[in-house]
Amino acid sequence: MSDPKRQPLDDRVLAWMREGRWEQDDGRFRALALQSFSFQFEHCLPYRRFCEARGTTPSSINDWREVPAVPAGAFKEVALRSFPTELTHHTFRTSGTSGVRRGELHLDTLSLYEASLLPAIRRLLFPDLAEGQRCRIIVMTPSPAEAPDSSLSHMFGCMLEALGTKDSRFCLKPIHLLEAATEPLALCGTASAFAHLLDSATPLRLPSGSRVMETGGFKGHERTLSRDELYASIDEKLGIPESRIVNQYGMTELGSQFYDSVLREPERPRRKLAPPWVRVRVIDPHSGRDAAPGEPGIITIHDLANTGSVSAIETADLGQASEEDGFEILGREPGAEERGCSIAADVMLGT
Amino acid sequence: MSVDDIREARARLAAAGSALEDRPRQRTVDAFATLLEAWRSPDSVWQKRLVDLLPGAAGFETGTVREGLLRALEHWSGDALREIVSRELGSIDANAKGFAQTSVLLAGSIPMPTITSLMAPLLLHSPVLAKPASRDPVTAHLFAESLREIDPELGAAIEIVRFAHDDPACAGAFFDADCVVATGSDETVAAVADHVRSNTHLVRHGHRMSISVVRPEHAEATALDVALWDQQGCLSPVAAYCEADQAEPFAQALAEALEEIERRLPRGELPTPAAAAIRRETGEAEMRRAAGIDVSIRGDEALRWTVVREADANWRPAPLHRFVRVHPIEGLDHLLRALEPVARHLAGIASDRPRQDLAPLGAARICKPGSLQAPPLAWHHDGQPLLAPLLR
């Protein structure tokens, strides 16, 4: 149950998520984004001060693009709640090694989070599943019970419950399950989990119609593969072609996630697609304005699923907008290796 | 460049190495002394060419390169070289040898480390196969050209090769050497270690950074240390530490000094990832301030410089390109404790505090504010001697 003061706003956002339509509606988005901003400005004091320092208040803007975006790193240092602390129901934390501060997303309800994730999964990861149909899903992460503060595990838990067959499961070393598989399945996990799996796997061919969903980076794995190398290895070792590998882009700080378009629109270029209640902008860091399609910039996300924290978030990732819709991730600080000596401390401190 | 090109270069170096076997080292040292004198002169044609070519390749403003070279090369004399060789080898004529060939992987965009990295193996008569950094494709070629002009025999013992960083065949041929000098990020150096033969002598130069421990009167000098090479070098200070009551006055004075120096030595190109990092770190500082933490932020919309005065001495990411954090400290013990997590990465400290106060931090260079970017020829960025690590 969310903060009663926010319930009317949450209800309107939830209604959109549950309609089952995947239609852009600029007017609806604008209205809800501005209402969210007003609410968060009023109920999240650090965010209010942040906005005021930038000269922005709810009465000074009429375009959601003017809502100040908080850097994702701020979630490591400041509790960005738009509800009273005592109503905190769940806290997701970013991954991190000991000694490194972890970002925290505090929630007073999981309803928006869960309502937002399933439509995107259905549409972009399982576009071929008929209504009511399920798929065997194997997830190479800890389960939600094992990692209660992992938003990724929670998301996979929701996915298994809503779309998985009875023999779906969390399994960190699933090679025996894969070797015995006779029906199409979805194999999901972090890029690092796939790298570990592929290191030890002898080549096999998963049943036709299987798919892979990978997300995140290579934390904990001794070597980093390029996306091309990873996909080539998945093809070689598991028999899943690149056209059936979906990358998910998500962040603990966000209620919604983004998926590659390849299964939904196989004839069009691979790009990330967002649910209608999310807007993604690519901001040119030199000018602070929207970068032209194809030009690199900071991925900035306005997610209506974040009513309980802050909706506008500036990520630490660079990307580029596609010509028509969607966006591509370019990664974090490409070329940093070639730069001066000091960058290493940044990297080595895991910041 | 193909694998065959690299192998052919190796074959030429093998022939050049044979010619150096019986060469008296005195002749070699004299040749490099002549080369350094030719480079350090304010009228040097080599400096002029570097000033002409490096800005386009590395993104620096011409004035920054000119002033950076003048200051850095000023004390790199022939006599300084003779003194280093004598000190490290016992005498110039000592029977000290380098490896049959040395592959040198260069990094970054600052010319001086490139010059010393190429010169050191050659002083030991070890021919050099060098791969320039993508952001400085100029210095290594100019160095080789000047060497050929001064001493053709030595000049034949250096080959410059270029290949894509993800070309494993070329990388294999490049690293197939008795000795490899690898400069770069720690990740790059670790990757090189995976590439080389088990019996290859690997000299590692990972990343380093510098800091300033200063008072408000050091603001102009600190601005110069920051502005030269746009914080792209390991001797560029990324953070300044002041006694708590002086931190805010220093931040104000540093902001004014950076604004002033921008007119004389404008910041160079700001790559998009760096601009994004500056926006991000500034935004996070704004958020800390909004949460009631005592932080001050100074800068301009064009991101020409940024000064963030933090509330504590905790280490934070360094976006570079004239982004400086000012940290308050409560005495020397506090400073030493605060820097403990990063001390192993410290290359230099600019301060007028007694050297023994800062010695526990292990920085290879401790100097007065304003002179960080003019290290002596003998200095190497991770404290290693110039020649000793390359001896067979």
Interface residues (C-beta under 8 A of the other chain):
Chain A: P46 Y47 R48 R49 F50 A53 R54 V70 P71 G73 A74 E77 V78 D284 P285 H286 G288 P296 G297 I298 E314 A316 L318 E333 P334 G335 A336 E337 E338 R339 G340 C341 S342 I343 A344 A345 D346 V347 M348 L349 T351
Chain B: A107 G108 S109 I110 A133 S134 R135 G184 S185 D186 E187 T188 G206 H207 R208 M209 S210 W229 Q231 Q232 G233 C234 S236 V238 L270 P271 T272 P273 A274 A275 A276 A277 I278 R279 R280 G283 E284 E286 M287 R288 R289 A290 A291 G292 E301 L303 W315 R316 P317 A318 P319 L320 P341 V342 H345 A347 H381
